Amino acid sequence: MSRVPGTFKERRRTLVELPVPPQLAALKAAATGLRRFSLGDCNILVSQEPLGPGGELWWHLSISHESRYPTWDEIKTARYELTPADVTMAMILPPPEEYVNVPAQDNVFHLHEIREGS
């Protein structure tokens, strides 16, 4: 059982690695180590992207579900299982014109690595 409070106290879900679909080729080219997983019915993409100063590679994780928002347990499990424990991840709500979700992907959350002073 995870030591992260609230993470699947009763039933642990299994992460399964899946192939990255061809339609994400452009994203794969911009990211380092893009990987795709499922967690129950959730779809997860995780990579390091040139988001930091000078193009420094920082972690980015997106988690989505076809018909509902991912639960807090699903978000936390993906974060702690797929990104290093010693980084700080945050869900950022940018100005509306900078929001990256497309209408067909309303049920997706993005977690970004943040660092002190960023």
KARA-V774627 format. One record per backbone hydrogen bond with DSSP energy under -1.0 kcal/mol. NH is the residue of the N-H (numbers start at 1). CO is the residue of the C=O. Records with the same first field share a line. If there is no record, write none. Layout:
NH=CO + CO
This chain:
7=4
8=6
16=38
18=36
24=21
25=22
28=24
29=25
30=26
31=27
32=48
35=46
37=44
38=16
39=42
42=39
43=64
44=37
45=62
46=35
47=60
48=32
49=58
51=49
52=56
55=52
56=53
58=49
60=47
61=111
62=45
63=109
64=43
65=107
75=71
76=72
77=73
78=74
79=75
80=76
81=77
82=78
83=79
87=84
90=112
98=95
99=96
105=102
109=63
111=61
112=90
113=59
114=88
118=115
